[in-house]
Amino acid sequence: MKIGILGAGSWGTTLAELLFSKGHAVRLWSWSERDVENIRITGRNTVYLPDIAIPEGLVVTADIAVATNTADMLVLATPSQFVRGVLTRIPREHLGDPIIVNVAKGIENGTLLRMSEVVADVLPRLSRERYAVLSGPSHAEEVCLRRPTTVVAASSGAETTAQVIETFMTESFRVYGSSDVAGVELGGSLKNVIAIGAGICDGSRYGDNAKAALITRGIAEIRRLGEVLGADPDTFAGLSGLGDLIVTTMSRHSRNRYVGEEIGKGRPVKEVLAGMSMVAEGVDTTRSAYELAQKLNVEMPIIREMYEILFNGKDPVQATQDLMMREAKNEVWS
């Protein structure tokens, strides 16, 4: 297949190398001409993923027309808040009827749209059955080293799901199928918010009890919002829900957990973000998740406190105390 990867961060680079290794004709696009030139000179993406070599024959370009022209499949691997802008840059005369596979994890600020809805908004002629989301516990730093990883591909089109599975699956990268696009997108997006909270637990040295409680009650909140938005509740017990939540709240590779850890240590949010070369999707998604919960009248106390910490400067210690001292109630999962 001719596959264009839009976004040359760590995940886009990893997927480009994985797909190229399967014999696909891969074109990796970066918005930065400097990064493209650096990759061509060094043979590595030294900014985002220095541990793997970029194989000869894998095309790296700063020209989006080159990456998208006559592509059978496009992989959206930019941060979620940039997906709309990237899609609008694609020359329409070059765009046929590709399968679009989204791997960005977030909810668009302002519109509160999931990535499938952003794609439908920008590319209304594209059949929704040609869209898929690929998500799950999958840090690029491990996938690129061929460490066993399992994810889920979701599409409303059964043929699209089957094609994505066939295209991506390898001996070390297993792909399951699903038809629950909303559930897979929401699980992958909202877990980043909870991961920031888990990092705050680590930075504040709250211990394992607090972190386990945060993960458990966090997935309950994710499911609660998901049900209102039409997702299958069972999806949140799967790879794109609980699986992705576990890895993102526990891993040393998690950028979102790192942000929370530094906040828990007392560093200002703006200072933490300014010192990062990669994007922590959970920060922007916190705003969207909070606004969605308010709009739909869904009770999400953890999301609310994360919003207060990140955007209103609330002390994490006070936020924790406010969560702990809420009115006593029975445990409710949904």
VEXPADO-110243 format. One record per residue (C-alpha): residue number from 1; x, y, z. Coordinates in steps of 0.05 Angstrom, whole numbers, plus 32768, in hexadecimal, padded with zeros to 4 digits. Each point is the difference from the previous one (the first is absolute). Layout:
# residues N
+-----+------+------+------+
| pos |    X |    Y |    Z |
+-----+------+------+------+
| NUM |    X |    Y |    Z |
...
+-----+------+------+------+
This chain:
# residues 334
+-----+------+------+------+
| pos |    X |    Y |    Z |
+-----+------+------+------+
|   1 | 8000 | 8000 | 8000 |
|   2 | 8013 | 8049 | 7FF7 |
|   3 | 7FFD | 801D | 8046 |
|   4 | 800A | 8048 | 8015 |
|   5 | 8011 | 800D | 8049 |
|   6 | 7FEE | 8047 | 8015 |
|   7 | 802B | 8012 | 803B |
|   8 | 8048 | 7FEC | 800D |
|   9 | 8000 | 7FFF | 804B |
|  10 | 8013 | 7FC1 | 8026 |
|  11 | 7FC0 | 7FDB | 7FF0 |
|  12 | 7FFC | 8014 | 7FB8 |
|  13 | 8049 | 7FED | 7FF5 |
|  14 | 7FF6 | 7FBD | 8023 |
|  15 | 7FC2 | 7FEE | 7FD6 |
|  16 | 8024 | 8016 | 7FC0 |
|  17 | 8039 | 7FD1 | 800F |
|  18 | 7FD1 | 7FC8 | 8014 |
|  19 | 7FD6 | 8006 | 7FC0 |
|  20 | 803E | 8007 | 7FD4 |
|  21 | 801C | 7FC0 | 801E |
|  22 | 7FC1 | 7FDD | 7FE7 |
|  23 | 800E | 8015 | 7FB9 |
|  24 | 7FD2 | 803C | 7FFA |
|  25 | 8014 | 803E | 7FDA |
|  26 | 8004 | 8032 | 8039 |
|  27 | 8006 | 804C | 7FFC |
|  28 | 800B | 8022 | 8043 |
|  29 | 7FEC | 804A | 8003 |
|  30 | 801A | 8034 | 8032 |
|  31 | 7FEC | 8049 | 8003 |
|  32 | 8049 | 8011 | 8010 |
|  33 | 8030 | 8003 | 7FC6 |
|  34 | 8039 | 8003 | 8032 |
|  35 | 7FEA | 7FBD | 801F |
|  36 | 7FF9 | 7FE1 | 7FBB |
|  37 | 8047 | 8016 | 7FEE |
|  38 | 801A | 7FE6 | 8042 |
|  39 | 7FE1 | 7FBC | 7FF3 |
|  40 | 801E | 7FFE | 7FBA |
|  41 | 8046 | 8011 | 801A |
|  42 | 8002 | 7FD5 | 803E |
|  43 | 7FD1 | 7FC7 | 7FEB |
|  44 | 7FDC | 8008 | 8042 |
|  45 | 7FC9 | 802B | 801E |
|  46 | 8030 | 801B | 8035 |
|  47 | 7FCC | 8031 | 801C |
|  48 | 7FC9 | 7FCF | 8010 |
|  49 | 8019 | 7FB8 | 7FF8 |
|  50 | 804C | 7FFA | 7FFD |
|  51 | 8002 | 7FB6 | 8010 |
|  52 | 7FED | 7FE5 | 7FBC |
|  53 | 801D | 8009 | 7FBA |
|  54 | 7FD3 | 8019 | 7FC8 |
|  55 | 8007 | 7FCC | 7FC9 |
|  56 | 8015 | 8013 | 7FBA |
|  57 | 7FC4 | 8005 | 7FD2 |
|  58 | 7FD2 | 801D | 8035 |
|  59 | 7FEF | 8044 | 7FE3 |
|  60 | 8004 | 803B | 8031 |
|  61 | 7FE4 | 8042 | 7FE7 |
|  62 | 7FE8 | 8045 | 8016 |
|  63 | 7FD2 | 8003 | 7FC3 |
|  64 | 7FBB | 7FE7 | 8015 |
|  65 | 7FED | 7FF7 | 7FB7 |
|  66 | 8037 | 7FCD | 7FF8 |
|  67 | 7FE8 | 7FD9 | 803D |
|  68 | 7FB7 | 7FFF | 7FEC |
|  69 | 8000 | 7FFB | 7FB5 |
|  70 | 7FDC | 7FC0 | 7FE9 |
|  71 | 8006 | 7FE3 | 8047 |
|  72 | 7FD7 | 7FC2 | 800F |
|  73 | 8004 | 800F | 804A |
|  74 | 800F | 803E | 8029 |
|  75 | 8015 | 7FFB | 8049 |
|  76 | 7FF2 | 803E | 802A |
|  77 | 8039 | 8002 | 8032 |
|  78 | 8002 | 804A | 8013 |
|  79 | 7FE9 | 8018 | 8045 |
|  80 | 7FB4 | 8003 | 8001 |
|  81 | 7FFC | 804C | 8003 |
|  82 | 8025 | 8004 | 7FBD |
|  83 | 7FD8 | 7FCB | 7FDA |
|  84 | 7FCF | 8032 | 7FE2 |
|  85 | 8037 | 802E | 7FE8 |
|  86 | 8026 | 7FC6 | 7FE1 |
|  87 | 7FC3 | 7FE5 | 7FDC |
|  88 | 7FF1 | 8044 | 7FE2 |
|  89 | 8046 | 8002 | 7FE2 |
|  90 | 7FF6 | 7FC1 | 7FD6 |
|  91 | 7FF6 | 8013 | 7FB6 |
|  92 | 7FBB | 7FE6 | 7FEF |
|  93 | 8014 | 7FEE | 7FB9 |
|  94 | 8031 | 7FCE | 801E |
|  95 | 7FCE | 7FE1 | 802F |
|  96 | 7FDB | 7FC4 | 7FE5 |
|  97 | 7FDA | 7FD2 | 802F |
|  98 | 8035 | 7FE9 | 8032 |
|  99 | 7FF5 | 7FDC | 8040 |
| 100 | 800F | 8032 | 8038 |
| 101 | 801E | 7FE3 | 803F |
| 102 | 8002 | 802F | 803B |
| 103 | 8033 | 7FF4 | 8037 |
| 104 | 7FFA | 8044 | 8022 |
| 105 | 7FE1 | 7FFF | 8045 |
| 106 | 7FD8 | 803D | 8013 |
| 107 | 7FC0 | 8029 | 7FFB |
| 108 | 8003 | 8040 | 7FD9 |
| 109 | 7FFE | 803F | 802A |
| 110 | 7FC6 | 802F | 7FF2 |
| 111 | 7FD7 | 7FD1 | 7FD4 |
| 112 | 8005 | 7FC6 | 8032 |
| 113 | 8003 | 7FD0 | 7FC5 |
| 114 | 8021 | 7FBC | 7FFF |
| 115 | 8032 | 7FF4 | 7FC8 |
| 116 | 7FCE | 7FD9 | 7FD6 |
| 117 | 7FD2 | 803B | 8003 |
| 118 | 8038 | 8030 | 7FEE |
| 119 | 8010 | 7FD5 | 7FC3 |
| 120 | 7FB7 | 7FFF | 7FEB |
| 121 | 7FFC | 804B | 8009 |
| 122 | 803E | 800F | 7FD5 |
| 123 | 7FF6 | 7FC8 | 7FCD |
| 124 | 7FB5 | 7FF9 | 7FFA |
| 125 | 8005 | 7FD7 | 7FBF |
| 126 | 8028 | 7FCA | 8021 |
| 127 | 7FD5 | 7FC4 | 8013 |
| 128 | 7FFE | 7FF6 | 804C |
| 129 | 800B | 7FB7 | 7FF3 |
| 130 | 8045 | 8011 | 7FE5 |
| 131 | 8015 | 801D | 8044 |
| 132 | 8021 | 7FD7 | 8037 |
| 133 | 8020 | 8010 | 8043 |
| 134 | 803C | 7FD8 | 8018 |
| 135 | 800B | 8003 | 804B |
| 136 | 8018 | 7FDA | 803D |
| 137 | 803B | 7FF9 | 802F |
| 138 | 8038 | 800E | 7FCF |
| 139 | 803A | 802C | 8012 |
| 140 | 802A | 800D | 7FC2 |
| 141 | 8040 | 7FF4 | 8027 |
| 142 | 7FED | 7FB7 | 8008 |
| 143 | 7FDD | 7FF3 | 7FBE |
| 144 | 803D | 8017 | 7FD9 |
| 145 | 802A | 7FCC | 8025 |
| 146 | 7FCD | 7FCA | 7FEB |
| 147 | 7FEA | 7FF4 | 8048 |
| 148 | 7FBC | 7FDC | 8002 |
| 149 | 7FC7 | 8032 | 7FFA |
| 150 | 7FB5 | 7FF9 | 7FF6 |
| 151 | 7FD0 | 8035 | 7FE7 |
| 152 | 7FBA | 8005 | 7FE4 |
| 153 | 7FE8 | 801C | 7FBD |
| 154 | 7FB9 | 801A | 7FFF |
| 155 | 7FD6 | 8013 | 7FC3 |
| 156 | 7FB7 | 8001 | 7FEE |
| 157 | 8014 | 7FDC | 7FC0 |
| 158 | 8010 | 7FB7 | 800A |
| 159 | 802C | 7FFE | 7FC1 |
| 160 | 8028 | 803C | 8019 |
| 161 | 800B | 7FDF | 8043 |
| 162 | 8019 | 7FC0 | 7FDD |
| 163 | 802D | 8028 | 7FD2 |
| 164 | 8020 | 8027 | 803A |
| 165 | 800C | 7FC0 | 8026 |
| 166 | 8021 | 7FDF | 7FC4 |
| 167 | 802A | 803E | 7FF1 |
| 168 | 801B | 800B | 8046 |
| 169 | 8004 | 7FBC | 8022 |
| 170 | 8045 | 7FE0 | 8009 |
| 171 | 801E | 7FCB | 802D |
| 172 | 800B | 8035 | 8036 |
| 173 | 7FC6 | 8030 | 7FF1 |
| 174 | 7FBD | 7FDD | 8009 |
| 175 | 7FC0 | 8025 | 7FE9 |
| 176 | 7FBA | 7FEF | 8017 |
| 177 | 7FC1 | 801A | 7FDE |
| 178 | 7FC5 | 8028 | 8019 |
| 179 | 7FC5 | 8027 | 7FE4 |
| 180 | 7FFC | 8030 | 803C |
| 181 | 8023 | 803E | 7FE3 |
| 182 | 7FE6 | 802E | 8037 |
| 183 | 8015 | 7FD3 | 8039 |
| 184 | 8046 | 7FF4 | 7FE4 |
| 185 | 800B | 804A | 7FF3 |
| 186 | 7FE7 | 8016 | 8045 |
| 187 | 8028 | 7FCB | 8025 |
| 188 | 8040 | 8014 | 7FDD |
| 189 | 7FF3 | 804A | 800B |
| 190 | 7FE7 | 8003 | 8047 |
| 191 | 8033 | 7FD1 | 801E |
| 192 | 8034 | 8037 | 7FF4 |
| 193 | 7FDC | 802D | 8031 |
| 194 | 8000 | 7FCA | 8035 |
| 195 | 8049 | 7FF3 | 7FF2 |
| 196 | 8011 | 8047 | 8013 |
| 197 | 7FDC | 7FF4 | 8042 |
| 198 | 8028 | 7FC0 | 8009 |
| 199 | 803F | 8027 | 7FF7 |
| 200 | 7FEA | 8031 | 8035 |
| 201 | 7FF8 | 7FC4 | 802F |
| 202 | 8047 | 7FEB | 7FF0 |
| 203 | 801D | 8046 | 8007 |
| 204 | 7FDB | 800B | 8042 |
| 205 | 8015 | 7FBB | 8019 |
| 206 | 7FB9 | 7FEC | 8010 |
| 207 | 8011 | 7FB6 | 7FF6 |
| 208 | 7FE1 | 7FC4 | 7FDE |
| 209 | 7FBC | 8003 | 8022 |
| 210 | 7FF1 | 8046 | 7FE5 |
| 211 | 8017 | 7FEF | 7FBA |
| 212 | 7FD7 | 7FC0 | 7FFD |
| 213 | 7FC2 | 8027 | 8017 |
| 214 | 800C | 8036 | 7FCC |
| 215 | 8006 | 7FCD | 7FC8 |
| 216 | 7FC1 | 7FDB | 8016 |
| 217 | 7FD5 | 803D | 800A |
| 218 | 801E | 8020 | 7FC3 |
| 219 | 7FE9 | 7FC7 | 7FD2 |
| 220 | 7FBB | 8006 | 8020 |
| 221 | 7FFD | 804A | 7FEC |
| 222 | 8018 | 7FF0 | 7FBA |
| 223 | 7FCA | 7FCB | 7FF9 |
| 224 | 7FCB | 802E | 801C |
| 225 | 800E | 8035 | 7FCB |
| 226 | 8007 | 7FCB | 7FCA |
| 227 | 7FBC | 7FE3 | 800D |
| 228 | 7FDF | 8045 | 7FF8 |
| 229 | 8025 | 8009 | 7FBE |
| 230 | 7FE7 | 7FBD | 7FE5 |
| 231 | 803D | 7FD4 | 800C |
| 232 | 7FFC | 7FB6 | 8014 |
| 233 | 8010 | 7FFD | 804B |
| 234 | 8026 | 7FBF | 7FF7 |
| 235 | 8033 | 8023 | 7FD4 |
| 236 | 801D | 8024 | 803D |
| 237 | 8013 | 7FBD | 801F |
| 238 | 802A | 7FF1 | 7FC2 |
| 239 | 8042 | 8015 | 7FE1 |
| 240 | 7FED | 8047 | 7FEE |
| 241 | 7FE1 | 800B | 8045 |
| 242 | 801D | 7FDD | 803C |
| 243 | 803D | 7FE6 | 7FD9 |
| 244 | 8015 | 8045 | 7FE8 |
| 245 | 7FF0 | 801F | 8043 |
| 246 | 802D | 7FCF | 8025 |
| 247 | 803C | 800B | 7FD3 |
| 248 | 7FF9 | 804B | 7FFE |
| 249 | 7FF9 | 8008 | 804B |
| 250 | 8039 | 7FD1 | 8010 |
| 251 | 8035 | 8006 | 7FCA |
| 252 | 8040 | 8029 | 8002 |
| 253 | 7FF4 | 800D | 7FB6 |
| 254 | 7FBE | 8025 | 800D |
| 255 | 8005 | 804A | 7FF2 |
| 256 | 7FBE | 800D | 8023 |
| 257 | 8015 | 7FDC | 803F |
| 258 | 8041 | 8028 | 7FFF |
| 259 | 7FDB | 8042 | 7FFD |
| 260 | 7FD7 | 7FEC | 803C |
| 261 | 803D | 7FE8 | 8026 |
| 262 | 8023 | 8043 | 7FF7 |
| 263 | 7FC1 | 8025 | 8016 |
| 264 | 7FFD | 7FD2 | 803D |
| 265 | 8047 | 8015 | 8011 |
| 266 | 7FEB | 8048 | 8000 |
| 267 | 8014 | 8019 | 7FBB |
| 268 | 7FD0 | 8030 | 7FDC |
| 269 | 7FD9 | 7FE3 | 7FC6 |
| 270 | 801A | 8032 | 7FCD |
| 271 | 8048 | 7FF3 | 8014 |
| 272 | 7FF8 | 7FB5 | 7FF8 |
| 273 | 7FE0 | 8005 | 7FBB |
| 274 | 8033 | 8033 | 7FE8 |
| 275 | 8039 | 7FCF | 800E |
| 276 | 7FE2 | 7FC8 | 7FD6 |
| 277 | 8010 | 7FF1 | 7FB7 |
| 278 | 7FC4 | 7FD1 | 7FF8 |
| 279 | 7FB6 | 800E | 800B |
| 280 | 7FDA | 7FE7 | 803D |
| 281 | 7FBB | 7FF7 | 7FE2 |
| 282 | 7FDE | 7FFB | 8043 |
| 283 | 8008 | 804A | 8010 |
| 284 | 7FD5 | 8019 | 7FC6 |
| 285 | 7FD1 | 7FC5 | 8007 |
| 286 | 7FF3 | 8012 | 8049 |
| 287 | 7FE0 | 8041 | 7FE9 |
| 288 | 7FD5 | 7FDC | 7FCC |
| 289 | 7FEC | 7FC9 | 8031 |
| 290 | 7FED | 8032 | 8036 |
| 291 | 7FD6 | 8028 | 7FCF |
| 292 | 7FDE | 7FC1 | 7FE5 |
| 293 | 7FEF | 7FEA | 8046 |
| 294 | 7FE2 | 8044 | 800F |
| 295 | 7FDA | 8002 | 7FBF |
| 296 | 7FE3 | 7FBA | 8008 |
| 297 | 7FF7 | 8004 | 804C |
| 298 | 802C | 7FC4 | 800E |
| 299 | 801F | 7FFA | 8045 |
| 300 | 804C | 7FFC | 7FF7 |
| 301 | 8021 | 8018 | 8041 |
| 302 | 8046 | 7FEA | 7FED |
| 303 | 7FFC | 8022 | 7FBD |
| 304 | 7FE6 | 803F | 8023 |
| 305 | 803A | 8002 | 8031 |
| 306 | 8032 | 7FF4 | 7FC9 |
| 307 | 7FE3 | 803B | 7FDB |
| 308 | 8005 | 802C | 803E |
| 309 | 8049 | 7FEC | 800A |
| 310 | 8016 | 8009 | 7FB8 |
| 311 | 7FD9 | 803F | 7FED |
| 312 | 7FEE | 8024 | 8041 |
| 313 | 803F | 7FF2 | 8028 |
| 314 | 7FDF | 7FD7 | 8037 |
| 315 | 802F | 7FE0 | 8032 |
| 316 | 8002 | 7FB4 | 7FF2 |
| 317 | 7FFF | 7FF3 | 804B |
| 318 | 7FBF | 8027 | 8007 |
| 319 | 7FE4 | 7FDD | 7FC2 |
| 320 | 8010 | 7FBD | 801F |
| 321 | 7FDF | 8013 | 8041 |
| 322 | 7FC2 | 8019 | 7FDD |
| 323 | 7FFA | 7FBD | 7FDC |
| 324 | 800A | 7FD9 | 8040 |
| 325 | 7FCC | 8028 | 8027 |
| 326 | 7FC8 | 7FFC | 7FCE |
| 327 | 7FBD | 7FE7 | 801B |
| 328 | 8001 | 7FB6 | 8012 |
| 329 | 7FDC | 7FD2 | 7FCE |
| 330 | 7FFD | 7FB9 | 7FE6 |
| 331 | 8032 | 7FED | 7FCB |
| 332 | 7FDF | 8007 | 7FBC |
| 333 | 8024 | 7FE7 | 7FC2 |
| 334 | 7FD4 | 801F | 7FCA |
+-----+------+------+------+
